[in-house]
Amino acid sequence: MCAFERSEKGMEFIMNKLDDNYKTMFKDYPDVVDIKQLREMLNIGITKTYKLVNNNIIHSRKVGREYKIPKLMIIEYLTTNN
């Protein structure tokens, strides 16, 4: 098995794991959340919330004056970071 095949298998495993987590984590939240909901989901303060978003640790988009954060990015952050 070449390095590409190993990395492809690894990515497939990660995507399957994210999909499983997506179906079970934060079921009561919409697919795209705002800053307030992100704070609730992670049980953190406003400063830490903005730090995660502004430093692109949790990927988001700014639409007008609001941040839109895909729930998948939050789950990815929780499952891939220690």
C-alpha positions as a Python dict, from the first residue, in 0.01 Angstrom:
ca = {
    (1, 'M'): (0, 0, 0),
    (2, 'C'): (146, 335, -104),
    (3, 'A'): (145, 650, 108),
    (4, 'F'): (-140, 797, -97),
    (5, 'E'): (-362, 494, -32),
    (6, 'R'): (-287, 513, 341),
    (7, 'S'): (-368, 883, 353),
    (8, 'E'): (-686, 824, 151),
    (9, 'K'): (-796, 552, 396),
    (10, 'G'): (-716, 786, 687),
    (11, 'M'): (-927, 1065, 536),
    (12, 'E'): (-1213, 823, 478),
    (13, 'F'): (-1198, 718, 844),
    (14, 'I'): (-1197, 1083, 960),
    (15, 'M'): (-1492, 1172, 736),
    (16, 'N'): (-1690, 871, 862),
    (17, 'K'): (-1614, 968, 1221),
    (18, 'L'): (-1722, 1329, 1158),
    (19, 'D'): (-2041, 1204, 996),
    (20, 'D'): (-2118, 983, 1297),
    (21, 'N'): (-2049, 1269, 1537),
    (22, 'Y'): (-2258, 1508, 1328),
    (23, 'K'): (-2559, 1282, 1371),
    (24, 'T'): (-2521, 1260, 1748),
    (25, 'M'): (-2361, 1584, 1874),
    (26, 'F'): (-2557, 1907, 1920),
    (27, 'K'): (-2879, 1766, 1772),
    (28, 'D'): (-3078, 2057, 1919),
    (29, 'Y'): (-2877, 2317, 1725),
    (30, 'P'): (-2920, 2420, 1359),
    (31, 'D'): (-2659, 2336, 1093),
    (32, 'V'): (-2523, 2692, 1107),
    (33, 'V'): (-2496, 2872, 1441),
    (34, 'D'): (-2405, 3221, 1560),
    (35, 'I'): (-2163, 3340, 1829),
    (36, 'K'): (-2420, 3310, 2109),
    (37, 'Q'): (-2501, 2952, 2016),
    (38, 'L'): (-2131, 2865, 1985),
    (39, 'R'): (-2079, 2995, 2339),
    (40, 'E'): (-2362, 2774, 2462),
    (41, 'M'): (-2238, 2469, 2276),
    (42, 'L'): (-1886, 2494, 2415),
    (43, 'N'): (-1979, 2651, 2750),
    (44, 'I'): (-1711, 2920, 2714),
    (45, 'G'): (-1694, 3296, 2755),
    (46, 'I'): (-1735, 3560, 2489),
    (47, 'T'): (-1363, 3643, 2471),
    (48, 'K'): (-1264, 3281, 2411),
    (49, 'T'): (-1546, 3243, 2157),
    (50, 'Y'): (-1427, 3538, 1950),
    (51, 'K'): (-1066, 3422, 1982),
    (52, 'L'): (-1157, 3081, 1833),
    (53, 'V'): (-1344, 3244, 1546),
    (54, 'N'): (-1112, 3539, 1475),
    (55, 'N'): (-799, 3320, 1478),
    (56, 'N'): (-972, 3078, 1239),
    (57, 'I'): (-940, 2793, 1487),
    (58, 'I'): (-1309, 2728, 1427),
    (59, 'H'): (-1383, 2820, 1066),
    (60, 'S'): (-1664, 3067, 1007),
    (61, 'R'): (-1794, 3335, 772),
    (62, 'K'): (-1886, 3688, 858),
    (63, 'V'): (-2216, 3782, 697),
    (64, 'G'): (-2288, 4147, 751),
    (65, 'R'): (-2221, 4204, 1119),
    (66, 'E'): (-2273, 3843, 1228),
    (67, 'Y'): (-2057, 3533, 1225),
    (68, 'K'): (-2203, 3216, 1077),
    (69, 'I'): (-2038, 2900, 1204),
    (70, 'P'): (-2115, 2561, 1048),
    (71, 'K'): (-2188, 2302, 1314),
    (72, 'L'): (-1956, 2062, 1133),
    (73, 'M'): (-1662, 2298, 1200),
    (74, 'I'): (-1737, 2292, 1573),
    (75, 'I'): (-1753, 1914, 1576),
    (76, 'E'): (-1429, 1898, 1376),
    (77, 'Y'): (-1264, 2129, 1631),
    (78, 'L'): (-1380, 1914, 1922),
    (79, 'T'): (-1284, 1583, 1768),
    (80, 'T'): (-947, 1675, 1617),
    (81, 'N'): (-797, 1900, 1888),
    (82, 'N'): (-680, 1798, 2231),
}
